[in-house]
Amino acid sequence: MRSRYAAFAVGEPDYLLRSWHSRTRPPRLLLDLGQRWTGLEIVGADQGGLFDSTGTVEFRAHYREGGRQGTLTERSRFVREDGRWVYLDAE
């Protein structure tokens, strides 16, 4: 989760696509260059440990856009694909 947030923050769509599940990954990803990510809070997590194959992370990501502050709140689902954790979707 943190690495995906960092990829949004520094504008790395290729990493975001590589860390997205093959079944739900969009063909391309255009990032909003006017949006500046300013912080990440992990609210909670369920599963996602060494021996799990699924996990969820609830977070708040803070940003600034057009001089205004905003917050994105999401509960993301992750699964293992080919032995590595990838983003599946949001609940």
N, C-alpha and C positions, 0 to 999 in steps of 0.2 A: 504494500500500500504506500509506504513512504517513498519508495523509488518511483512509483507512478506519479505521485504528487510532485516530486522533484522534476520529473520529466515535463509535466505541465508547466511548472514554474520557469524552467529554462528553455522551453520551446523545443522539445524533442519528440515530434510525432512518430518518428520511426521506432523509438523505444516503446512508446505507448502501444503501437500496433503489434510489435513483437511480444509484448506482455499481455495481450488480449487473446482470449480463447478463440480458436479457429472457427468455431461454430457461430460466434456472435460478433466477431471482429468486422468492422466496416471495411470497405475496400480502400478507403483513404481517410485521412483525418486532417482537417484544417483547424488550426488553433487561432483563437482570437488574440491578435497581437496587442490590442488595446486593454486587455485584461492582465493585471499584475497580481500574481498570487503572493500573499503576504504571511500566511501561517497555516499550520495544520494542527488540529486537535484530534486525537484518537479518543472517541467516546467509549467504545467498548469493542470487544472481539469475542468470537465464539468459535471454538475449534481452531483449525489451522496449525496444529502442532506437528511435530516430527513424524508421527504415525498416522495423521489424518489425511484424507484425500479432498476434503472440502473445508471451507472456513468462511466466516463473515467478519467484516470490519465496519463499524459505524464510525463516521468521522464528520468533522466540520472543517471545511477549507475556506479560509478567508481570502478576499481579494479586493482590489480597487479597480474601478473602471469608470472612466469619465469623471473623475474627481469624487466618486461615491464609493463607500465601502459596501461590501456584500458578503454573504456567507452561503456556501453550498453545503447542505447537510445530506448525507447519503449513507445507506447501508449496502455495502458492496459484497458481492459473493465472489469467492475465489475457488478454483479447483486446480488439481494437479493435472498437467497435460505433458506427456513425455517426461515426467519426473520433475517438472518445475511448476511453481505457482503462477497462474495466469488469472487475469480478471475475467469473470464470466458475465456478470450483469449486476444491476442494482435492484434491490427489492423495493 
